Amino acid sequence: MKLNLEQIPREKTLSKKEFLQKYFKPQKPVVIERFIEDWPAYSKWSLDYVKEVAGDKEVPLYDDRPVKHDEGFNEPHAKMKLANYVDLLKKSPTKYRIFLWNLLKEVPELQKDFSYPDFGLRLMKGLPMLFFGGENSHTFMHYDIDLANIFHFHFEGKKQCILFSQSETKFLYKIPHSLITREDIDFADPDLDKWPALQYAKGHVAHLEHGNVLYIPEGYWHHMKYITPGFSMSLRAIARKPKNFGKAVYNILIMRHFDNLMRKVKGQEWIDWKNEKAVERTQKLLVQD
């Protein structure tokens, strides 16, 4: 049995009015296939081009190792020159990914290659983030700390994106005091005998190619798997729903600091307790339902 996933709707292009009415207001994801063809980035941006203009920059790298108690919030697992990382991507599969790399801050000249589109939402112009990955590398299933509306622009390669709304959280084995699910769940091919609640979760899936834009609504869980080496850029707008905005403030001001404190105080015991609670709470809700 596979996950219960429906294909995310795809549109060739969308006007602001159409986007707001069909997708933003009902908070539904969509892939826009031909939205950025007038950007210089559409024809220029590739792994080779990024290597050429930013190869000397040191970048943070992440892989799929489990979270450890002695690692800080979003602390990278390694660092490398971008030129060496691109060479690594092209040479062989690697689990190393670049996560939340601020290109505006690191490589200002790249901002000339794109513009901030008018979706009817105020985009945070100081936070364009790049994400890179090698063949078969993936993120853990997670949602963003600020529960933002995300516009995910994909460049080079192919990527699979699996999404779940916050309403499906009870089926996803969420880790307490965290933004992720159990890290030992392979959402690309889950063991539903081991994780039975997943069969009740209703999600969405899409495959992205060069030039595609994925809209991820506020607070949606997302799992990204690189089918081939490539990279994407995310632009974001703050959560508009009061409930989501409140969660974002709590996550940023309280949750992450509490979690870091407990890691220092309890050590690995805290991580193990959270993993156990994720299963216990999910199974309990499953029985109640």
N, C-alpha and C positions, 0 to 999 in steps of 0.2 A: 504494500500500500504506500502510495506517495502522499506528500503534503497536498492539502486542498488549496490549490493556487489557481487563480484565474488570470488570464493575460491582461496586462495593463493596456487600456485603450491607446491607440496610436493615431496621431493627427499629423497631416503633412505640415500644416502651419496653423496658428491660432491668432485671432485678434485679441486685444486686451479684454474687450467685452465678453467674447466667447470664453476665454480662459476663466474670468471671474465667475461667470454664470454656471459654466459646465463643470469646473473643477475646483476652484478655490472655495467658493461658498459652500458646496457640499463636501469639501475636503476629500477629494478623490484624486488619486495619482493619474498622471498622463505622460506619455512619451510624445514629444514634438520632434518630428523627423527633419524638417528643413526650416530651421529658425535662425541659424547663425551663418548662413552662406555668404552674407555680406561682411562678416568679420574678417580682417586679415588673418586672424588665428585659424580660421577654417582651412585655409590653404597652406599656412605656414607651420602651424604647430605639429610637431612630431617628436619622437624621442631624440632623433638626431638634432633637430633644431634647438630643443631645450638644452641638450648637451653642449651645443655650440655657444649659446648665449649665457649659460649658467653653470657650465661644467666645473668651475672652480669652487662653487658653493658647497659647504658641508651640509648634509641633510640628515634629519633624524629617520631612523629605520625601525620598523616594527615587524614582528612575525606572529605566529599563532601559538606561542608558548602560553601556558596558563598564567594568570595574574599571580604575582608573589607578594607576600606581605611587606617585603623590604623595598618594593618599587613604588614610587610616587604615582600620583594620578597622571595618566597619559605619558609616563616616562619612557623614552625610546630605549630599545634594546641594543641599538648600535648606531654608529654614525659613519658616514662615508662621503667622499667627494661625489657630486652628482654625476660627473663624467664616468667615474668608476662604476657607479650604480647602474647607469644606462648600459654600459658594457656588460655588466653582470646579467641584466635582464635579457639581453640579446644572445648571450652565450648559452645559458641553460636555465631551466626553471629554478626559481628561488622563492622562498616564502617571505623574503623581506619586502615590505611595503613602505612607501612614504605616506604619512598620515598628517593631515592638517598643516600643510606647509604654506605659509603666507607669501605668495609670490609678489604681492604689492610691496611688501617690506624688503624682501630679499632681492628681487629683480624688477625694479620699477619700470624698466623699458618694455617689459612684456605687457604692461597695462595698455600700451598703445595699440595692441593687437585685438582688443575687444572693447565693447561698450556695455554699459549697464542697461539691460532691456527694460522696457516699461510694461510690466505685468499688472500694474495697478497696485503694487505693493512697494513700500519703501525698502529698497535693498541696502544692506549694511556695506557701504563702499570701502570700508577699511579692512574687510575680511574675505577677500577672494582666496580660497584655499585650493591647493593642488593635492591630488592623490595619485600615487603610482603603484603598480603591482606587476609581478611576473606571472607567467603561466601557472594557473591553478592556485595562486595565492588568494587569500580571502580574509575578510574581516570577521570578527565575531558578530553575531546578531546583537544589535544595539540600537539605542536611539540617542539623539544628540542632547547634551546637557541643557541647552537652551530651548529645546522643543521647537526649533525654528521651522519656517517654511523654507525648503531647500530646492534650488534649481541646479541640477547636476548635469554639466556639459561634458560630454565624453569626446576624447580625442585619441585616435590610433587604437587599434586592437578591438577586441570584443569583450564585453563584460555582462555577467548575469546579475540581476538585482532582484532580490526577494524582499517584499515589504509586508508588514502587518500593522494594522492600526492599534492604538492603545487599548481598544475594546477587547483585543485578543490576548492581552498580556497574561491573563489568568491561565492560559494554556501553554505558555512559552518557557516555563521554568526560569522565571526572572530571578536574578540574584538580589537579595535584599541590600539596601543602601548602595545601589549600584545602577549602572545604565546598560547592563548586559544580561544575557541569558547564560545558562550553563555553557561553559566553554568547550565541553566535550561533546556537544551536539553538532553533528555535521548537517547543517540545514540544506546543503546541496544533495545529500543522500542520507536522510535521518533513519535511525533504527527505531521504528515505531513500537517495537516490542519493549525496548528499554525506556522509551519516552512516549508512553501511550497518549498523554494529553495532547500531543501535537496533532493527532488525527482530527481533533475537533476545531483546530485553529483555521480560520478562513483568511487567506492571504492573497498576495498579488505577485506576479513575476513578469519581467521584461528582459530582453537582451538588447544591449546598446552597442551601436557602432559609431564610427567617426561622424561627428556633427549632430548626433542625437542629444536631446535635452530631456531629462527626466524630472518631473515635478514630484517631490516627496512632501506630502502634507504635514502639518504640525505634529511633532511627536511620534511620527511613524517609526516603527522598528525597521531596520534595514540590514541586509546581509549582502555584501558585494563579493563576487567571485570573478577574478580575471580569467577569461577563457584563453586569451593570448596576452602578451605584454602590452601595456598601454597606460594611459593616464586620463584623469578627469579634473575638472574645476568645478567647485561649488560656490554659488552665490546664495545668500540667505536673507530672509526678512524675519523680524521678530514675531513670536507667536501673538496672534490677535485675539484668540479666545482667552478670557480672563482666567479660566481654570488652568490652561496650559502656561500662561504667563506666570501665574503664581507658582506652578511646579518648577518653572525655569529659575525663578528667584530662589526658591528653596534649594534646588540642586546646586546652584552656584555659591550661595552664601552659607549653607549649612551642611547639606549632605556630603559633598566631597571632602570637606574639612573634618567632619565627624568620622568618615570612613578612613581617612589618612591617620587620624588620631588612634583609632582602634587597631589599625595595622601595627602601629608603633607599640601600643600597650599590650595587645594580645598576640601579636605575631601571626604565625601560620594558623594558629588555633582559630583566629577570627575568619580567615579565608575558608577554612574547612567548615566552620559553623555556617557561614553564608551558603556554601554549596549544598550542605545538608538541608538547610531551611528552604532552598529553592525547590527541592524535590518534595519535601514534606508539605509545604504550603500548596503546591500545585496539585499533589495527590489528594489533599484534603478538599480542595475546591472541586476536584473531579468527582469525588464521592458524593459531595453535597448536591452537585448538579444532576 
